[in-house]
């Protein structure tokens, strides 16, 4: 099982031939010596809301701890999302936006 705590995150819903899947589109800042990175989760199976975060369990067994104050996308993940939209209908699930 892998555990992730992203710098930025949103939940997206992908409509693939009528089947809808919710996944986490997350990113990390690379800092001065590295480059930014992103990850798309395998598919949310369970959500636990804590005071300052959401804990998302996924089909692969991975767990994402996503802090409410970090909800959103970097310019990098906005570009990734636009590429996804070219392949299938994708929307952002707004209910996790606590800002």
TAPE-V19158 format. One record per residue. RES is the residue in one small letter. SS is DSSP state (a for helix, b for strand, c for the rest). PSI is psi in whole degrees, 0 to 359 (999 if undefined). Layout:
res ss psi
RES SS PSI
RES SS PSI
This chain:
res ss psi
x c 132
x c 146
x b 137
x b 143
x c 94
x c 156
x c 325
x b 151
x b 154
x b 159
x b 129
x b 154
x b 126
x b 128
x b 108
x b 102
x c 42
x c 345
x b 132
x b 135
x b 136
x b 132
x b 161
x b 124
x b 111
x b 158
x b 159
x b 140
x c 138
x c 339
x c 186
x c 333
x c 356
x c 180
x c 156
x c 154
x b 161
x b 164
x b 143
x b 124
x c 166
x c 334
x c 126
x b 131
x b 335
x b 143
x b 131
x b 125
x b 124
x c 178
x c 316
x c 3
x b 169
x b 140
x b 116
x b 124
x b 144
x b 164
x c 324
x c 351
x c 351
x c 154
x b 129
x b 121
x b 112
x b 112
x b 136
x a 323
x a 352
x a 7
x b 133
x c 183
x c 148
x c 170
x a 326
x a 310
x a 336
x a 320
x a 321
x a 316
x a 319
x a 323
x a 319
x a 319
x a 338
x c 341
x c 330
x c 158
x b 122
x b 134
x b 156
x b 134
x c 105
x a 342
x a 346
x a 354
x c 107
x c 7
x c 999
